[in-house]
Amino acid sequence: MAKAKMIVDKDFEIARVDSRMYGSFIEHLGRAVYNGIYQPGHPAADEDGFRRDVLELVKELDVPIIRYPGGNFVSGFFWEDSVGPKEERKPRLDLAWRTLETNQFGLGEFAKWSKKAGSEIMMAINLGTRGVSDALNLLEYCNLDTNSYYSNLRKQHGAKEPYNVKTWCLGNEMDGPWQVGHKTAYEYGRLAAETAKAMKLMDDSIELVSCGSSNVDMPTFPEWEAVSLEETYDYVDYISLHNYYGNAENDTEDFFAKTQDLERFIHTVIATCDYIKAKKRSKKTLNLSFDEWNVWFHATEGDNEEMKNRPWQTAPHLLEDIYDFEDAILVGLILITFLKHADRLKMACLAQLVNVIAPIMTENDGGAWKQTIFYPFLHASKYGRGIALRSVVNSTMHDSKNHEDVTDVESVAVYNEEKEEVTIFAVNRNVKEDALFEADVRCFGGYRVLEYLALENDDMKVVNSIAGEKVSPYSKTEYKLEDGIFTANLSKCSWNVIRLGKS
């Protein structure tokens, strides 16, 4: 039987978890916007055309920040076309996803929608086909309350108060040859640095994210980070990480081990940032924004082929991965990995939020429903706020096809001092055996088990649908808490949320 022992102590802190670690992403891609969050005429639409059923699910996830409007889309985005009277807005061809963008949903609509959703905006700016002046115009439009052209233009468009967007991405995946306006690391670094300098002259309260590599397998990684940061380091606050994980080989055991690759990715980016810090003799520590991450592989090939031959159209079905049970387990493992790096990883965006590789799905003429990955993200967002603790975990191990010394159990604890609660997140990723799990929580005297939630299933490929949920959490009652030692049997391939507190 697999085994794991954990020691949790409130004095051993990693860092306070930035709530923006539970961010997400809405791009003008497929049905994310149109027939996703926005669908005038739908029975669930409100007075602004926003789908209430989707809004309720987004609010349930409690997403603190949402990246917008892309993604690859942003490198061809003319933000001016998306504001003002709708009848005057210009439709545009989007080269990134070969679609027709009507601009009937734009910046103002997203600002209104995100406010209803209880989320802040992480705005991505176009550094693919545009540059410094356009970034400044957009910043003035969003954030300034001055008697100047773009500030006044926003007011004319009905938004008297500024949107006060505090987090800005300096372009998107500029290292990717697929990106419209693709640049070398030095070209990007120079443009991003000058844009950052100018933007902070206009509004020094904002935070800026420099583009990192599009994924860990890019041939220029991590040289891209090193070269671009030589230019941007002094002017930005974060560097972005993007990566997606899949099980194309249909090897569940090796799939669950891919967070080892994620660990190496994070460590390499941190090391590169710290190298540039040392090289510049800087006192500033650069933090990380993992602003695109998810499982993504189910629909990729078919979508790519279909896109090449598709006529220009609005909101086609694109990248609508249907997630199964094992995808939910990997999402849980990723979230545990993020929490272990809360000292440097401050923001993260599950990509994306609705319909496009997303936890929430809709039917154009019907309802909305929760994918399997909805639940580990929900639990982490709801209970993973507070101080991430540097727990000691000793677990039995196994090897998989491409990974060695894979821990059977991955776990992390988060202490919410205000609520006097501590939550343990644990995944048994052993595909053959249950795991005997023991957690020493004697530091939390007088605490009891408030709730023990688990996701379990014997079928790794089972999915949820509009017809019903076959994967959902349940309250587990088979555990013991005696003399400050918590023990439970973690089912093979399971996500576990153990909440302890005084209430």
N, C-alpha and C positions, 0 to 999 in steps of 0.2 A: 504494500500500500504506500502511495506517495504521502509525504509528510512535510509540514512546514511549521516553524515556530517563529513568533513575532514578539518583539518587545517594543511597547509604545510608551514614550515618556514625554510629557508636555514641555519639558525643559530643552529637549533636543529638536530645535527648529530648523527647517530648511528656509522657509520664508513665508510671509503672508501671501496667500493666493490672490493674485489680481483677478477680479471678477471677469475681466475681459478674456480670460482663458477659455470662457464658455461662449465665445462669439460665433458668428456664422457668416453667411455670404449669400448675397442675391446678385446675380449677373443677368444681363439681358441675353439670355441663352435659353433656347427651347421654350418650355412652359413655366419657367421660374417666375416671370413677371406676369405675362399675359396668360390667363386661365390658371394662374397659380395664386399669387397674392392679389391680383387685380383682374376683376371680371365683371364689368358693369352688365346688368341684366340678369346675372345669376340670382337664383332665389335667396342665396345667402349674402348677397352684396349689400353693403351699407350705402349711405348717401354719397360717398366718394368713390364707389365702385370697388371697394376693398372687400374681399371675401371674409365674412365674420368667422366662418368655421375654421379657416386657416389662421386668422388672427388669434383665436382662442388657443389653438395648438402651439403657436409661437409663444404666446404669453405663458402657457404651461411650462415650456422649456426655459423660460426666464433668460432670454438671450440678451446680454448687456450691450453688445455692439455688433453691427452688421456691416460687412464690407460691401461697397457698391461703387460703380455699376459693373465692374469687372476687375479681374479676369481679362482674357484676350480681347473681349469686346471694347475695353476702354481705349485701346490703342488706335481706334478709328472713331472715337466718340467726340462729337461736337456738342458740348453741353448746352450751348445757346439754343440749339434746335429743340431741346427738351423742356424749355420753360416758356411762360407766357400763354396767351390764348391758344387753346388746342387747335382751333381751326387754322391758325397761322403757322403751326409747326411743320417743319420739313421732314418728310420721310427720307430715310437714308438706307443705303445698302451696307450691311454689316459683313465685312470680308472675313472676319474671324470665324463665324459660324454659318456663313452663306445664307443669311436671312434678311428679310425686309423689316427694318425698324421703323415703326410708325411714329414714335416719339409721343404717343398719346399718354404714356406714363413716363414721367421724367423726374428731374431733380426735386421739384416742388412736391410732387405726389409722393416720392419716396420719403421726403422729410416728414410729411404728414403721416404716412403709414408707419414709419419707424417710431414716431411719437406715440401713436396708438398702441404699438407693440411693446412700448416701454424700453426701446433700444436706442443707443447712440449710433451715430454714423461713422464708419471708417471710410473716408472718401478716397478713391483711387483717381489719380490725375493722368491725363494722356501725355506721356513722354515718348510715345511712338511716332506720331505724326504731328505733334504740337510741342510746345516748349514753355519757356519762362513766362512770357507775357500772358499766355492763355491760363496758366496756373494762377497767376496773380489776379486775373479777371475773375476766375472762379472763386478764389479765396475771398475777394472783396464782396462778391455776390452773396456768398454764404455767411460771412462772419462779421462784416463791418456795418456799423450804424453811423454812417457819415453822409455828408452832402456831396456824394461823388457818384459817377455814372452808374457803376454796377450795383452799388448799394441802393441807389434810388430805383434802379431797374427792378430789383427784388421787391421793393415796396410797391412799385406799380403793378407787380404781378400778384399782389395780395398778401405778401408776407412782410408785415411791418417790422416784426422782431427778427434779428439775425438767427440763422440756424445753429450758429456756434459749434461748428464741426471742429473737434479738437485733434482728431487723428487722421493723418493723410499719408497715403501710399504714393511714393514717387515712381509711378509707372507700374507695369506688371510684366514679369517674366521677360525682361528685356534681353536675356541671354539666349532666348529660344529662337531658332531660325524660322519658326512658324509665326512669330510675332510680327505684326505689321509695324515697321520701323525698328526692326531688330538692330542692336548695336553691339559693338565690342565692349568689353568691361571698362576700358579707359574712356571710350566715347560716352557710355552711359554715366560713368562716374563724374565726368566733367559737367554734363548737362544736369544731372541730379544735384550736384553740389551747388551749382549756380542757382538752380531753381529753389533749393532749400534756403540758401542765403537770402534770396529775395523774399520768399514767403515769410521768413521769420522777421524780416524788416517790417513787413506789413502787419504781422500778428505774431508776437513772440510767445504767445501762450500755447501755440499748437505743438503737437508732437509729430515727427516725421519718420517714415519707414523707408529705408533704402532697399532696393531689390537685391535679393540673394539669388542663388541658382534656382532654376525651375524645378529641379529634382536632383536627388543625390547621384543619379546615373549620368548627369550631363558631363561630357568629356572635359569641360572647363572647370568643373568643381574640384577643389575649392579655390582655384586660382581666380575665378570670377570674383569671389568675395574679397580676396586679398587686394586685387587690383582696383576694384571699384571703391572699396573702403578707404584706400589711400586718399581718394578725393573727397568722399562724403563723410568720413568719420567725425570730423569736428562739427558737422552741421545737422546730423540726424540723431535719433534716439533709439532706433531699432533697426535690425536687419531682418528681412523676411526669409522664411523657409517654406517650401512647398514640397509635398510628396503624397503620393497615393499608394495604396497597397492592395494587392489582389491575390486570388488563388486560382490563377489560370491553369495550373498544373493539377488542380483538384487533390491537393495534398494538405489535409486539414492540419496535421501535426506540424508541418513546415510553415504553413500559413500563420499559425499561432506564434511561431518563433520569430516572426519578422520585426517584432519590436526590438530585437537585438540590433537590427539594421538601423532602426529609428534612433536607438541610443547612440550608435556610432555617428550618425548624421548630426545629432545635436552636439555631441562632444567636439566634433570636427569644426563646426561653425563657431562654437564658443572659443576653441583654441585659436582659430583664425582671427576672430575679433580681438582676442587678448594679445595676439602677436602684433596687430596693427596698433593697439593701445601702447604696447611696450616700445614699438618702433617710433611712435610719435611722442613718447614720453608724456602721454596724456594721463590725466587723473580721472577721466570719464570712463565708466564701464558701459559698454553697449549691450543692450538686452535684445531678446529675440521675439519675433512675431511670427508664429507658425500659421500664417493667414490663409493657407489652403491645405487641408488634410481630409482624408476619408478613405474608405474602401472604394475602389473604382476599377472594374474590369469586366463586368458582365456584358455590357453593351457596346464596348469600344469599337471593335472591328466593324460590326454592322453599321454603326453610326457613321464611321469614317467613309465607308463605301457609299452609303446612301447620300451623304452630304455632297459628294462630288457631282452627283447627277441630279440633285434636287433643284427644282425651279425656285426662284426667290419667293419666299413666303414668310408670313408672320407666325411665330410661336408653333413651329413644328415639334413633334415629339422627338426630343434629343436627350441622350445620356440618361435615360430613365431606368437606371439600375434598380432591380428588385432585390432587396437584401434578404439574405437568409439568416438562420440562427448563428452560424459560425461567424458571419460578418459582425453581428452584435458583440460577440465575444472579443473579436479583434478591436473593435471600437473601444470596448472597456479597457483592454490592455494598453491602447494608445493613451487614453485618458490617465491611467495610472502612471505611465511614463512621463507625461506632461507634468503631473503633480510632483513627481520626484525632482523635477528641474524648475520648481517654482521660483528659485532664486534668480534665474536668468530668463526663463520663458514666461513672459508677462501677458502676451496676447496670443490667441489662437482662433481660427475661424473654420468650423466644420463646413466643408464645401460639398454641396450647397444646402440651402434650407428647405426649398419646396420644389418638388418634381424632378429636378436635375440632380442626380446622385445625392438624394436628400432623405432626411428622416420623415418628411411629411409629403404625402402624395394627394393629388386631387383628380377627380373626374370632371371633365369639362361641363357636363350636364348633371353631375351628381355631387357626392359628398367628398369629404377629405378623410384620410386615415393615416395611422401611424405605422411606419415600417419597423422592423425589428431593432434597428440601430437607434430608434427614438429613445428607448428605455435606458441604456447605460449613460447616454448623454444627459437625459433628464435627471437621473440620480446624481451624477457628478455635479451638474449645475445647481441642483437643489441642496445637496448635502456637502459638496466639496468646497465650501467657502469658509475661510478662516485661515489657520496657520497649518501649512503642510509640515508634518513631523518627520524627522530623520529616523525612521524606525529601523530596527535591526531585524532582518528576516533571513532565516536559514531554512532552505528548502532542498528537498531531494531534486535530482536533475535527470534529464534524459537528452539524447541526441536526436536530431531530425535529419532529413536528407541533406540540407545545406547549412545546418547550424549545430554547434556543439555546446554542451553544458547549458542546456535550456532549463531554467528553473521550472519545476512543476507548478509552483504557486508564485504569482506576482501580487504584491500587496503594498498599500500605502495608507496612512492615516491622516486625517485632517481634523484639527481641533478648533471648534468654534467657542471661544471663551465667553462671548456675550450670551450665547444660549446655553452654556455649560453642557456642551455635547461634543463627542468625538465620534467620527465615522471612519470605519475601516472598509476600504474597497479591496476586494480580493478576487482574483481569477485563478481557478484551477484549469490550466491549459493542457493537462495530461489527458490524452484522448482515450486512454485505456483504463485508468484507475481513479477512484475517488481519492481525496487527500484528507488526511487527519490534520486539522488546522488548530493551532494553539496560539492564543494571543495573551501576553502578559500585560494587563492594564491596571496593575496595582497602583500605579501613579494616580489613577482617577478613583480615589476612594469614595464610596457611597454611590457610584454610578450603577445603573442597571441597564439591561437591554431594552431599549425603547422599541426597536423594530429590527427584524432581519429579513431583508428582501433578497430574492434570488431569481435569476433567469436560468432555467434548466430545460434541456430537451435531448432526447436520444437521437433525433433526426437533425443532422447538421444542415440539411438543405431545406428545411421547412421555412415557409414565408408567411407574412401577413398579407391581407388584401382587404378591399372594400367590403368583402363578404364577412370578414371576421378575423380576429387575432388568434393565431396559433402560437405566437411567442409573446408572452407578457409576464411581468413579474408576479410572484406570489409571496405571501408571508410564510416564512419557514419557522417552525417551532421546535425543531430538533437541535438543541444546543444546550450548553451548560455554562453558567458563570458562577464559579465558586472561588472564594478567597482571592478575587482579583484575576483569576485565570479563566479566559473564555475558550471553550473548545467546541468544535463543530466538525461535521463531516461535509467537506465541500465536494459536491458531485463532480464527476469528470466533465470537462468542458462546461464550466458554469461561471456566471457572474454573480458576486455576492456583495451585499451592502449591509454592514452590521453597524447599527446606530446605538450608541450608549449615551446616557445622560442622567441628570438628577430629576428631571420633570416627571 
